[in-house]
Every structure is written in structure tokens, then in C-alpha cells.
Amino acid sequence: MAAVAACAVAASACNKPHALGPDDTLIVMADSELWQLVEDTTRSVLEPTVFTTRPEKRFVVTATSGDDPEFSRLRVFKNIIVFGTPEDTLLAKAAGAAGLNLDGLQPGRVFEAEDVWARNQRVTGAVLQAGGEAESWAGALPAILSVVDGAYRERTRRQMFATPPDTSLVVELRERFGFGVVVPVLYDRVVRAVGEAGDLPGAAGGDSLVILRNDNPDPSELIRSLLITWGPPLAEGEVLTVERAIEWRATIDSAHYNVPQALDTSTSSVTHFLLGESPGLEVTGVWRDELTDYPAAGPFFVWMVGCPERTFYIDAWLYSPDRPKYQYILQLQEILRSFHCA
């Protein structure tokens, strides 16, 4: 009955196909001659790269126009960007779906609409200046990238938490080890004893290392892993350093991972941050399987956080040999940002 009611409210949407295509594909609709003038500029903005094991495009742009034989197929993709002047019929259709009147929109305006040519479709529209189409197109690109990337991040987060967060794990980690981190319930957990007893005073056992791992659907295809351990709190005046982070990372792989990982820090980025009032350091890099000829590799993120009672060390790494890695990097970053001192 709910579906019938929804169709009664928006009958046209019920007759549309479900949106197709990868989440990272952007279909640009515009006049073909104009596209020839702005293609290079557009790709330089809408296809930014993220370094994984090499520079990878976050998004892939495909252009089409109303006279393109592929238009009927491409217009039902998930992510559409429409450029046009207020007289453009494709832009008018997108604006109508958003409840907007193009006559009231200034050139340079960027807007969003949903379900224009397909269900579960997101359309971004950009109003161009008649007589200055190329210039107004270029001016709208940064805002379009912000909209598209923000929507992609939110979609990735929703997909990640299609299974709910493991709230019982958060409580356990806080009570036993003095930190919290949020992962979906499908992550496996491993708690190990390393050296001296690591539990907080009053807790049983000597566990001092936690591994959270998701290797669905198959570890040969995709692994997302976090390892968290800890040591004494920072001494007065002591600072977190890149050398300390990399030295720690180099000691854990052969002991706690399936294969030893050689570290490549030639492309590392370093970020200092505050987590509440606690100092933090992030160092990125690339790990590579150092035992086999198979070119297994992936990005890693090392965090060090100087909480009041302990210094926490976190290693997050990804293995995704045959898939675009941006969405999985976003997932690991989402988990890292959930870390907090208890």
C-alpha cells in the first residue's frame, strides 16, 4: 500500500527505470560544440585524483548531448550534470524536477534535482550566461565538484552503514581499553595480548591490541583493516613525530598481518590535528607485499593520538586490487574520525 501511495503522489517516477552506472561516473549533458571548448577545463576540475598506490581519479566524466546516439542510455545513469542557458530544454527539465523556475535563476547558479530521468538519480544543474557560456561554465565547476563530492561521500557512508554500527563494541572498547571507535557490525574483531597487561585498572586479562577487519565479500578482492594498540601517555613536552609513527608501523605487520608489508613513504602526507584537547598525528603511505612477486599493495593511514591516560597507535589499511579505491578510503577515514579518547 505504501508503494501505491507513493506512485499516486508522483506517478511519473514510478514509470522511470532505476538509475544505472557506477557511483563515480559523471554524465555531463551539454551542447557538443560547447563541450569541445571546455572539455580540458572540465576534466581538470571534475576528475581530481587521490593517491592510493598511484594517482586515481575520484570521478570519471563522460559527455553527451541530445543528438548523441548514446543519450538515451546515458541519461539514466546515477549522476548527471546538466549545463545550459535558461532556454535549454534539458536544463529546464532538471529545474522543473527541483521545483525551480529558470527565469528566476542567475547565471552561475548551481542546483540539485532528483529522479529526473531515472529513479534514485541525482542531477546537478548549472545555469550558463548566454553569450558567455564557456566562461560561466568554468566558473561553476568548483561548486559542482563540491556538490558531487559531498553527495558521493554521503552515499558512501550510507552504504557503509547499511549494516548498523556496532554499539556494543564501542561500549566494550571504552570500558576495557579507554577508547572508542565506530564500525559496522559486520567487522570482525580480534583482541590479543602483547607484552604487559593492557586493560584499564580493574579489568580482567592482559589484552593490549585490537584488530577490526572487514574482508567481505572475499579477502582476495577487498580488505579493510584497523589495528589499535597503546602505550604510556606522552610525557610533558613530548611531541608526536613522523619517525615514531613509521617506526611503530614497521614493527606490527609481520607479527599481526597475513604477510609482511614493506612501507613506501615517498608519497606520504603528514597532518597534525587535535582530537578534543588531545594531540594527534596522521601519516599516510603505501604498503606492498614484500614476500611474493604478486604486486599486492594498498594505502595505509597511521594515527597517533596522545590521550590523557595513554598514547594510542592506529593503523588503517586497504587492499582493493581490482576496484576503485576512493570509496574505501573514505570508509576508513570515516572510521578513523570516529576514534575518541574515553
DRENZADO-702499 format. One line per 4 residues: their letters; for each residue y, z, x of N, C-alpha, C. Coordinates in steps of 0.02 Angstrom, whole numbers, plus 50000, padded with zeros to 5 digits. Each point is the difference from the previous one (the first is absolute). Layout:
N
A	Y/Z/X/Y/Z/X/Y/Z/X ~ ...
This chain:
342
MAAV	49939/50000/50041/50061/50000/49959/50063/50000/50043 ~ 49998/50036/50057/50058/50002/50043/50016/49931/50027 ~ 49948/49962/50019/50011/49932/50026/50029/49955/49946 ~ 49976/50008/49937/50027/49960/49945/50073/50016/49989
AACA	50017/50064/50003/50070/50020/49991/50044/49972/50054 ~ 49975/50001/50063/50039/49973/50055/50013/49926/49991 ~ 49949/49963/49976/50009/49929/49989/50048/49986/49943 ~ 50001/50045/49951/50046/49992/49945/50072/50007/50023
VAAS	50011/50044/50049/50067/50009/50027/50021/49942/50044 ~ 49953/49976/50041/50017/49945/50047/49943/49949/49998 ~ 49999/49961/49946/49945/49955/49990/49994/49949/50055 ~ 50057/49977/50027/49996/49948/50051/49964/50024/50062
ACNK	50008/50064/50018/49968/50026/50060/49924/49998/49994 ~ 49974/50010/49940/49928/50002/49991/49968/49931/50010 ~ 50039/49947/49994/49973/49933/50008/50007/49974/50071 ~ 50029/50040/50044/50010/49978/50069/49940/50018/50043
PHAL	49986/49960/50052/49945/50017/50045/50018/50060/50042 ~ 49949/50031/50028/50011/50055/50047/50025/49972/50066 ~ 50049/50034/50030/50029/49975/50063/49947/49995/50055 ~ 50007/49949/50042/49952/49985/50052/50032/50010/50069
GPDD	49959/49992/50051/50025/49997/50068/50002/50067/50035 ~ 50004/49998/50067/50006/50062/50040/50066/50035/49987 ~ 50000/50066/50010/50061/50039/49990/50054/49982/50051 ~ 49981/49973/50057/50050/49986/50052/50024/49928/50000
TLIV	49982/49961/49949/50023/49931/49994/50062/49997/49955 ~ 50053/49969/50024/50062/49993/49962/50009/49926/49982 ~ 50004/49985/49936/50012/49932/49977/50074/49992/49986 ~ 50032/49956/50038/50072/49988/49992/50010/49938/49957
MADS	50035/50007/49943/50016/49944/49956/50072/49979/50011 ~ 50010/49937/50017/50068/49976/50011/49999/49924/50006 ~ 50059/49971/49996/50007/49928/50009/49972/49980/50069 ~ 49960/49947/50002/49966/49982/50063/50049/49978/50054
ELWQ	50053/49965/49982/50049/49979/50050/50037/50061/50029 ~ 50016/50048/49957/50033/50060/50024/49953/50039/50045 ~ 49936/50002/49984/49952/50036/50041/49999/49974/50072 ~ 50007/49935/50008/49999/49971/50067/50058/50027/50042
LVED	50055/50017/49967/50059/50026/50036/49992/50073/50019 ~ 49963/50037/49961/49998/50073/50009/49932/50027/50021 ~ 49951/49956/50010/49932/50024/50015/49998/50045/50061 ~ 50029/49978/50055/49995/50039/50062/50033/50069/49992
TTRS	50059/50001/49969/50034/50063/49988/49959/50046/49955 ~ 49971/49970/49948/49960/50040/49953/49939/50030/50033 ~ 49965/49961/50039/49940/50027/50033/50018/50053/50051 ~ 50056/49993/50033/50020/50050/50050/50013/50068/49969
VLEP	50020/50001/49935/50015/50063/49966/49940/50025/49960 ~ 49969/49956/49961/49948/50021/49953/49930/50002/50031 ~ 49993/49979/50063/49936/50005/50035/50008/50043/50063 ~ 50026/50062/49993/50005/50043/50058/49931/50019/50025
TVFT	49996/50017/50064/49935/50017/50028/49994/50075/50011 ~ 49938/50024/49999/49984/50068/50019/49948/49995/50056 ~ 50007/50040/50052/49953/49996/50055/49939/50042/49984 ~ 49942/49969/49999/49937/50035/49989/49962/49999/50066
TRPE	49960/49949/50011/49974/49984/50066/50037/49940/50029 ~ 50041/49971/49958/50043/49943/50017/50052/49996/49944 ~ 50053/49961/50008/50047/49994/49944/49967/49966/49940 ~ 50003/50033/49942/49973/49972/49938/50055/49998/49948
KRFV	50001/49946/49961/50050/49994/49947/49985/50051/49945 ~ 50053/50034/49977/49991/50043/49941/49987/49959/49938 ~ 50036/49945/49994/49994/49956/49941/49996/49928/50023 ~ 49970/49959/49957/49993/49928/50014/50034/49962/49943
VTAT	50048/49957/50017/50040/49964/49951/49970/49931/49988 ~ 49995/49981/49936/49981/49933/49979/50053/49975/49951 ~ 50028/49942/50012/50053/49973/49957/49973/49951/49949 ~ 50031/49999/49941/49982/49952/49949/50062/49985/49957
SGDD	49996/49946/49962/50054/49981/49954/49968/49971/49938 ~ 50041/49989/49949/49974/49976/49937/49965/49933/50003 ~ 50017/49959/50050/49968/49934/50006/49941/50000/50050 ~ 49981/50059/50023/49944/50007/50047/49934/49997/49961
PEFS	49951/49959/50020/49936/49998/49965/49965/50068/49998 ~ 50017/50044/50048/49968/50066/50004/50038/50052/49959 ~ 50054/49981/49967/50043/50049/49967/49963/50040/49947 ~ 49960/49966/49958/49965/50035/49946/49953/50053/50027
RLRV	49970/49987/50057/49954/50049/50030/50039/50057/50033 ~ 50052/49983/50037/50036/50051/50039/50043/50045/49956 ~ 50022/49977/49942/50045/50041/49959/49964/50060/49970 ~ 49934/50003/50002/49964/50058/49973/49978/50047/50056
FKNI	50029/49994/50060/49985/50047/50053/50035/50067/49986 ~ 49981/50052/50037/50024/50067/49986/50073/50010/50017 ~ 50023/49969/50054/50068/50012/50024/50039/49935/50003 ~ 50050/49994/49956/50041/49940/49995/50072/50017/50017
IVFG	50033/49956/50037/50072/50005/50013/50032/49936/49976 ~ 50049/50006/49955/50034/49941/49971/50072/49999/50024 ~ 50021/49946/50031/50069/49989/50019/50029/49945/49955 ~ 50061/50011/49976/50032/49948/49960/50070/50019/49979
TPED	50039/49949/49981/50065/50012/49970/49990/50021/49927 ~ 50053/50023/49966/49992/50021/49930/49974/49945/49955 ~ 50004/49936/50020/49976/49945/49959/49926/49985/50011 ~ 49968/50034/50047/49931/49985/50017/49953/50028/49946
TLLA	49955/49957/49975/49956/50020/49945/49948/50052/50021 ~ 49974/49995/50061/49951/50049/50023/50032/50069/50009 ~ 50060/50001/50028/50035/50063/50007/50017/50029/49932 ~ 50020/49957/49953/50016/50023/49932/49939/50031/49967
KAAG	49942/49972/50011/49939/50028/49970/49986/50070/50029 ~ 50008/50008/50065/49990/50065/50031/50051/50051/49975 ~ 50063/49978/49995/50052/50045/49975/49987/50020/49928 ~ 49977/49953/49959/49984/50017/49931/49945/50051/49995
AAGL	49950/49996/50043/49946/50049/50000/50025/50069/50020 ~ 50054/50001/50040/50029/50064/50021/50053/50024/49951 ~ 50013/49962/49946/50050/50019/49951/50071/49990/50025 ~ 50010/49951/50044/50065/49988/50030/50027/49932/49978
NLDG	50066/49996/49996/50035/49937/49986/50030/49976/50065 ~ 49980/49940/50022/50024/49975/50064/50076/49991/50001 ~ 50029/49988/49943/50073/49990/49998/50037/50062/50023 ~ 49968/50057/49994/50034/50063/50020/49983/50023/50070
LQPG	49961/49960/50038/49979/50021/50067/50040/49963/50053 ~ 50025/50037/50048/50039/49971/50054/49953/49968/50052 ~ 50022/49946/50033/49961/49972/50055/49984/50053/50052 ~ 49939/49999/50025/49977/50050/50047/49961/50056/49967
RVFE	50002/50003/49933/49964/50053/49965/49924/49988/50006 ~ 49965/50054/50014/49927/49999/50004/49973/50045/49944 ~ 49952/49975/49963/49972/50039/49945/49924/49994/50000 ~ 49968/50042/49961/49927/50001/49995/49977/49989/49928
AEDV	49944/49967/49993/49969/49989/49934/49925/50006/50008 ~ 49966/50008/49944/49927/50006/50001/49969/49953/49949 ~ 49939/49979/50016/49958/49962/49953/50035/49937/49974 ~ 50033/49963/50044/50036/49940/49979/49953/49942/49986
WARN	49957/49985/50048/49951/49946/49992/49928/50026/49998 ~ 49991/50064/50016/49933/50029/50000/50006/50075/49990 ~ 49945/50030/49978/49998/50072/49992/49993/50034/50069 ~ 50030/50059/50005/49999/50038/50064/50033/49960/50056
QRVT	50052/49964/49982/50037/49960/50048/50069/50031/50009 ~ 50024/49999/50062/50067/50024/50016/50042/49941/50024 ~ 50058/49990/49968/50044/49944/50017/50067/50028/50023 ~ 50024/49976/50056/50066/50018/50026/50045/49938/49994
GAVL	50057/50008/49968/50047/49945/49991/50062/50009/50042 ~ 50028/49945/50025/50062/50001/50038/50047/49947/49973 ~ 50060/50020/49981/50049/49955/49971/50040/49968/50057 ~ 50001/49934/50002/50035/49964/50053/50068/49975/49976
QAGG	50045/49992/50047/50067/49974/49986/49997/49923/49998 ~ 50020/49971/49943/50003/49927/49996/50048/49973/50052 ~ 49978/49952/50039/50040/49972/50053/49993/50038/50066 ~ 49971/50059/49999/49988/50039/50061/49930/50029/49999
EAES	49953/49959/49977/49932/50025/49990/49968/50027/50064 ~ 50005/49962/50055/49967/50021/50062/50029/50066/50026 ~ 50067/50007/49996/50032/50061/50025/49982/50060/49957 ~ 50002/49992/49934/49984/50057/49957/49925/50016/50002
WAGA	49959/49950/50013/49928/50012/50010/49989/50046/50060 ~ 50030/49981/50056/49992/50041/50061/50026/50071/49990 ~ 50055/50006/49963/50029/50066/49989/49957/50045/49957 ~ 49958/49970/49957/49957/50040/49955/49936/50022/50033
LPAI	49981/49970/50056/49934/50013/50029/49987/50073/50019 ~ 50046/50036/50032/49985/50070/50016/49985/50043/49939 ~ 50038/49989/49945/49987/50038/49939/49932/49982/49971 ~ 49982/49937/50003/49935/49978/49974/49944/50032/50040
LSVV	50006/50001/50067/49948/50031/50040/49993/50074/49983 ~ 50056/50034/49990/49997/50071/49982/49963/50011/49935 ~ 50013/49957/49950/49967/50006/49935/49925/49985/50008 ~ 49984/49946/50034/49930/49979/50007/49960/50051/50039
DGAY	50028/50024/50056/49964/50048/50041/49992/50066/49965 ~ 50052/50022/49963/49994/50062/49963/49946/49997/49947 ~ 49996/49943/49965/49949/49991/49949/49930/49998/50032 ~ 49995/49968/50057/49936/49995/50035/49976/50070/50022
RERT	50046/50040/50026/49982/50068/50021/49977/50042/49941 ~ 50035/49994/49944/49980/50039/49941/49933/49976/49974 ~ 49987/49935/49999/49936/49974/49978/49944/50025/50046 ~ 50013/50000/50065/49950/50024/50048/49985/50073/49989
RRQM	50051/50040/49986/49988/50071/49987/49959/50010/49937 ~ 50015/49962/49947/49961/50006/49938/49927/49980/50012 ~ 49989/49948/50038/49931/49980/50015/49964/50053/50041 ~ 50036/50029/50046/49970/50052/50042/49978/50060/49959
FATP	50041/50019/49951/49984/50057/49958/49972/49979/49932 ~ 49966/49943/50000/49961/49982/49940/49947/50053/49987 ~ 49974/50029/50055/49962/50062/49994/50049/50056/50014 ~ 49996/50056/49965/50052/50051/50004/50002/50035/50068
PDTS	50056/50033/50016/50004/50038/50062/49952/50059/50000 ~ 49976/50018/50059/49952/50054/50008/50039/50066/50005 ~ 50016/50029/49943/50040/50061/49998/49962/50060/50027 ~ 49935/50002/49990/49960/50056/50027/50001/50000/50076
LVVE	50000/49941/50030/50004/49995/50073/50067/50027/50025 ~ 50054/49984/49965/50066/50025/50020/50000/50076/50002 ~ 49972/50032/49948/49997/50073/49997/49958/50028/50057 ~ 49942/49969/50012/49956/50024/50053/50032/49996/50068
LRER	50032/49943/50014/50032/49992/50066/50057/50049/50010 ~ 50038/50013/49948/50055/50048/50006/49973/50070/50015 ~ 49949/50020/49962/49974/50068/50006/49964/50011/50066 ~ 49963/49950/50023/49958/50009/50059/50036/49984/50065
FGFG	50042/49948/49998/50026/49974/50063/50076/49998/50006 ~ 50035/50015/49946/50072/50005/50005/50038/49934/49996 ~ 49969/49949/49970/50035/49938/49988/49973/49968/49936 ~ 50037/49952/49974/49978/49962/49942/50009/49926/50012
VVVP	49957/49960/49969/50007/49927/50002/49965/49973/49938 ~ 50027/49946/49972/49975/49974/49936/49965/49934/50012 ~ 49936/49996/49979/49962/49938/50003/49964/49991/49933 ~ 49980/49939/49983/49960/49990/49939/49932/50034/50008
VLYD	49969/50017/49943/49937/50037/50001/49943/49961/50033 ~ 50006/49934/50005/49945/49962/50030/49999/50005/50076 ~ 50049/50033/50031/49997/50011/50072/49947/50053/50015 ~ 49957/49985/50049/49951/50049/50023/50035/50048/50048
RVVR	49975/50062/50001/50028/50049/50046/49946/50026/50046 ~ 50019/50011/50063/49956/50030/50050/50040/50055/50034 ~ 49972/50061/50002/50032/50056/50033/49955/50021/50058 ~ 50028/50004/50060/49961/50015/50059/50030/50058/50039
AVGE	49958/50035/50036/50022/50052/50046/50011/49969/50068 ~ 50057/50014/50029/50016/49975/50067/50029/50058/50040 ~ 49963/50024/50049/50026/50054/50041/50004/50065/49963 ~ 50056/50035/50007/50009/50065/49970/50008/49995/49925
AGDL	49990/50058/49966/50007/50002/49928/50069/49976/49980 ~ 50002/49958/49949/50064/49969/49982/50025/50019/49931 ~ 49960/50036/49960/50023/50019/49934/50057/50050/50004 ~ 50039/50003/49947/50053/50049/49996/49970/50070/49998
PGAA	50037/50052/50019/49974/50068/49998/49973/50016/49931 ~ 49941/50030/49999/49969/50019/49937/49953/49948/49972 ~ 50000/49938/50028/49956/49948/49976/49936/50000/50041 ~ 49945/49979/49969/49935/50000/50034/49992/49938/50042
GGDS	49959/50004/50052/49980/49941/50037/50047/49985/50058 ~ 49983/49948/50038/50039/49980/50057/50020/49927/49998 ~ 50010/49973/49941/50018/49930/49994/50071/49988/50026 ~ 50008/49946/50037/50066/49987/50027/50016/49925/50004
LVIL	49966/49960/49959/50014/49929/49998/49979/49972/49933 ~ 50042/49959/49970/49985/49971/49935/50006/49924/50006 ~ 49950/49964/49975/50002/49927/49996/49996/49979/49927 ~ 50047/49958/49979/50001/49972/49933/49992/49925/50008
RNDN	49950/49972/49966/49983/49930/50013/49981/49963/49936 ~ 50025/49940/49995/49983/49955/49944/49975/49935/50030 ~ 49935/49987/49992/49973/49937/50025/49971/49957/49944 ~ 50030/50006/49941/49982/49957/49944/50037/49933/50007
PDPS	49969/49944/49983/49933/49993/49972/49944/50001/50051 ~ 50017/49987/50065/49950/49998/50052/50034/50011/50066 ~ 49972/50044/50044/50034/50014/50063/50006/49940/50047 ~ 49961/49948/49988/50008/49940/50041/50060/49958/49978
ELIR	50028/50017/49941/50056/49962/49972/50066/50039/50001 ~ 49996/50066/49990/50062/50037/49991/49987/50075/50013 ~ 50040/50029/50045/49998/50072/50012/50071/50026/50004 ~ 50014/50054/49963/50062/50037/50006/49981/50072/50018
SLLI	50025/50026/50055/49977/50064/50025/50058/50042/50025 ~ 49996/50066/49986/50047/50048/50027/49961/50057/50032 ~ 50021/50020/50059/49973/50059/50034/50057/50048/50010 ~ 49989/50063/49982/50052/50051/50006/49971/50060/50037
TWGP	50035/50021/50052/49980/50060/50035/50064/50038/50019 ~ 49993/50054/50037/50058/50043/50011/49992/50041/50063 ~ 50057/50026/50022/50003/50043/50059/50053/50053/49991 ~ 50017/50037/50053/50049/50053/49995/50069/49972/49979
PLAE	50041/50043/49971/50068/49978/49981/50041/49983/50063 ~ 50051/49960/49989/50044/49983/50056/50035/50062/50027 ~ 50003/50004/50066/50038/50054/50031/50075/49987/49991 ~ 50039/50052/50008/50073/49992/49993/50025/49949/50051
GEVL	50036/49950/49975/50026/49948/50043/49952/49943/50014 ~ 49937/50006/49979/49951/49948/50012/50012/49941/49953 ~ 49991/49940/50024/50012/49940/49959/49936/49958/49997 ~ 49995/49959/49949/49945/49954/49991/50014/49937/50040
TVER	49952/49976/50038/50011/49942/50043/49949/49945/49986 ~ 50019/49939/50015/49955/49943/49992/49939/50008/50045 ~ 50010/50022/50062/49945/50008/50047/49948/50049/49973 ~ 50023/50053/49970/49954/50050/49972/49961/49971/49941
AIEW	50034/49960/49959/49967/49970/49942/49946/49952/50021 ~ 50015/49956/50048/49951/49950/50022/49943/50033/50038 ~ 50015/50051/50040/49948/50036/50036/49951/50032/49952 ~ 50026/50030/49946/49955/50030/49950/49959/49946/49966
RATI	50032/49945/49981/49964/49946/49965/49943/49973/50042 ~ 50010/49996/50065/49948/49972/50044/49940/50045/50007 ~ 50007/50064/49982/49944/50047/50008/49953/50003/49941 ~ 50020/49973/49942/49962/50013/49939/49953/49944/49981
DSAH	50013/49937/50022/49963/49944/49971/49926/50002/50016 ~ 49980/50008/50063/49929/49998/50017/49962/50059/49970 ~ 50035/50056/49988/49967/50059/49974/49992/49998/49924 ~ 50047/49968/49965/50001/50006/49928/49999/49934/49962
YNVP	50003/49944/50035/49997/49935/49967/49935/49964/50019 ~ 49983/49949/49962/49937/49965/50012/49998/49966/50068 ~ 50056/49975/50022/50004/49966/50065/50063/50024/50036 ~ 49997/50004/50067/50061/50016/50038/50052/49946/49989
QALD	50063/50020/49997/50054/49954/49986/50049/49999/50059 ~ 50007/49943/50031/50052/49991/50050/50067/49993/49965 ~ 50051/50031/50029/50066/50002/49968/50048/49951/50034 ~ 50034/49960/49959/50051/49955/50024/50067/50025/49973
TSTS	50042/50025/50044/50065/50027/49979/50058/49955/50021 ~ 49984/49938/50018/50052/49954/50024/50049/49981/49944 ~ 49978/50006/49938/50044/49983/49944/50017/50062/49958 ~ 49992/50059/50029/50009/50062/49963/50072/50007/49974
SVTH	50005/50032/49942/50064/50024/49976/49998/50076/49999 ~ 50057/50031/50011/50004/50073/50004/50054/50023/49952 ~ 49982/50049/49957/50048/50026/49952/49998/50076/50001 ~ 50058/50031/50009/50006/50072/49992/50026/50014/49929
FLLG	49974/50053/49969/50020/50015/49931/49995/50075/49989 ~ 50027/50022/49944/49994/50069/49978/49958/50002/49937 ~ 49952/50045/49998/49960/50013/49940/50022/50068/49975 ~ 50047/50000/49952/50034/50063/49984/50041/50019/50060
ESPG	49984/50059/50029/50033/50022/50061/49956/49992/50061 ~ 49941/49970/49992/49952/49993/50055/50009/49933/50034 ~ 50003/50000/50067/50008/49936/50036/49936/49959/49997 ~ 50009/49934/49997/49942/49956/49999/50011/49940/50045
LEVT	49946/49969/50021/50001/49941/50042/49947/49951/49976 ~ 50018/49936/49993/49952/49948/49984/49998/49949/50056 ~ 49940/49983/50023/49990/49948/50050/49949/49951/49972 ~ 50016/49936/50000/49954/49949/49976/49971/49960/50058
GVWR	49946/49966/49987/49969/49958/50050/49941/49962/49972 ~ 49960/49971/50043/49941/49961/49981/49940/50029/50035 ~ 49946/50012/49963/49936/50019/50031/49955/49939/50004 ~ 49957/49999/50050/49951/49945/50008/49933/50030/50020
DELT	49947/49972/49972/49932/50021/50017/49987/49983/50074 ~ 49988/50051/50041/49993/49988/50071/49928/49991/50023 ~ 49952/50001/49953/49930/49996/50019/49968/49932/49987 ~ 50026/49961/49953/49967/49938/49981/50047/49941/50011
DYPA	49970/49941/49999/50039/49939/50006/50032/49980/49934 ~ 49976/50030/49944/50030/49984/49935/50071/50027/49998 ~ 50048/49959/49982/50070/50020/50006/50023/50048/49945 ~ 49965/50056/49992/50021/50049/49950/50063/50034/50024
AGPF	50049/50006/49955/50064/50030/50018/50038/50017/49936 ~ 50052/50040/50007/50041/50016/49943/50059/50044/50021 ~ 50046/50011/49955/50058/50043/50015/49982/50074/49995 ~ 50036/50041/50037/49994/50073/49992/50069/50031/49997
FVWM	50003/50059/49969/50060/50040/49994/49983/50071/50022 ~ 50032/50024/50052/49991/50070/50021/50061/50039/49978 ~ 49987/50055/49966/50053/50047/49981/49988/50066/50037 ~ 50054/50031/50022/49999/50069/50022/50054/50036/49959
VGCP	49982/50058/49972/50047/50038/49959/49998/50073/50023 ~ 50058/50027/50019/50005/50069/50023/50013/50047/49942 ~ 49947/50017/49962/50006/50048/49946/50010/50070/50029 ~ 50025/50048/49959/50014/50066/50026/49940/50035/50033
ERTF	49940/49994/49970/49942/50036/50026/49956/49958/50045 ~ 50006/49934/49998/49957/49956/50039/50035/49934/50014 ~ 49978/49967/50052/50018/49931/50011/49943/49956/49976 ~ 50015/49955/49954/49948/49957/49972/50002/49931/50033
YIDA	49940/49973/50011/49990/49934/50030/49963/49958/49949 ~ 50027/49941/49985/49970/49957/49948/49992/49930/50028 ~ 49941/49972/49990/49988/49931/50019/49979/49961/49938 ~ 50039/49950/49981/49983/49956/49943/49987/49930/50028
WLYS	49943/49971/49983/49985/49933/50026/49967/49957/49947 ~ 50005/49935/50012/49978/49950/49951/49955/49949/50035 ~ 49946/49981/49964/49959/49943/50020/49996/49953/49940 ~ 50026/49940/50007/50003/49952/49945/49998/49930/50030
PDRP	49941/49978/50025/49998/49939/50041/50016/49936/49963 ~ 49983/49996/49937/50007/49936/49965/50048/50004/49940 ~ 50043/50050/49999/50046/50009/49945/50071/50010/50027 ~ 50050/49979/49961/50069/50018/50019/50007/50076/50003
KYQY	50034/50025/50050/50000/50072/50014/50059/50038/49971 ~ 50052/49965/49978/50061/50034/49979/49987/50052/49946 ~ 49962/49982/49948/49989/50047/49945/49963/50062/50024 ~ 49955/49993/50048/49962/50058/50023/50041/50043/50048
ILQL	50045/49968/50037/50048/50039/50040/50044/50042/49954 ~ 50023/49970/49944/50040/50038/49952/49961/50059/49972 ~ 49935/49991/49988/49959/50055/49975/49996/50057/50050 ~ 49988/49983/50064/49998/50052/50051/50067/50035/50006
QEIL	50055/49963/49997/50066/50030/50004/50013/50046/49940 ~ 49976/49981/49942/50007/50042/49940/49964/50066/50011 ~ 49940/49998/50028/49962/50061/50013/50035/50043/50053 ~ 50022/49968/50053/50035/50038/50052/50062/50035/49973
RSFH	50038/49965/49957/50060/50031/49972/49985/50058/49954 ~ 49938/50004/49976/49982/50057/49956/49983/50062/50041 ~ 49993/49994/50066/49982/50057/50041/50056/50052/49997 ~ 49981/50064/49996/50050/50053/50000/49971/50064/50029
CA	50042/50039/50030/49981/50066/50025/49992/50047/49940 ~ 49946/50038/49998/49989/50045/49943/50043/50063/50008
